Amino acid sequence: MDLKEIIIKKSKELNIDAIGFTDALPLFNLEEYLKYRYENNKATEFEETDLRKRIDPKLTMENCKTIIVIGLSYNVDYRQKANYKLRGSLSRSSWGVDYHRVVMDKLVQLAKEINKVQDFDYKAYVDTGPLIDRELAYKAGMGYYGKNCNIINQRYGSFIFIGYMLTDLEIDDFDDIVENQCGDCELCLTACPTNALEDSHRLNPKRCISYLTQTKDEIDIDLKKRMGVKIYGCDTCQLVCPKNKDAEKSKHEEFIPYVTKGSIDLKEMLVISNKEFKNKYGHMAGSWRGKKIFKRNAINALNNIEEKNNKELINKLLK
């Protein structure tokens, strides 16, 4: 059994849903598009500003030879609704335990298993690295780009968290790119509430509700209305995707929303203290933005529900 086969075997033992391998060559195919995004104010404040670091793995790890990419499905089979009278919605990405911790733990465990076979250097990242993780996943054969710019895995659909490990391992047998399977389908493009999907594989992140629920910048009034009752993230383009309809459900109980049931109590969010917010919601991925952003989004959601007493409720609680 060669090293790649050993790593794949170990990944299955660790309950990692998908794994792929690719080289450390620069992602030159993305360079012009990244420049276009920065020059046209379509890059967000959450992105690495050095374009070279975004495409060249060796600027993060000089001796990198092989990149191992893993995926964990968060498409948990959960339908129970919260009993809050006034509910705001959470993206599935923030339903359970913070995926950054869960995926990073899998990467560290996998690294330990590899070290038992061969000493190696590595650097692991889950959203925190400068490289474009979706492109690495695509290049590593873990899935293809949907028209909504999400990676679609043939087994688990697009509800997958991605993590990657830059390594000095010498693996020559890299995975093939998966052919696009969207065909003529454009359900995600037409379903996007804010028209953030400007064309196939072209997303304006500054119109994306997932971004709008996180940014501290002022949000356009029209976009606020289109956000509906979303408090953190947006799943619209994934929920309409046919590839997710029959996708295998996640086996990771960490992503089941035992605490929130996938919703936020809007009334509570207006009066909750920072300490109470941290104690109750600090386990979630979305909690990193803090109570202030959640409160702002809750007020927006209440305004969008348009019940007569909501404005009175807001005014009363904010006095």
Order of alpha helices (4+ residues) and beta strands (2+ residues): alpha-beta-alpha-alpha-beta-beta-alpha-beta-alpha-beta-beta-beta-alpha-beta-beta-alpha-alpha-beta-alpha-beta-alpha-alpha-alpha-alpha
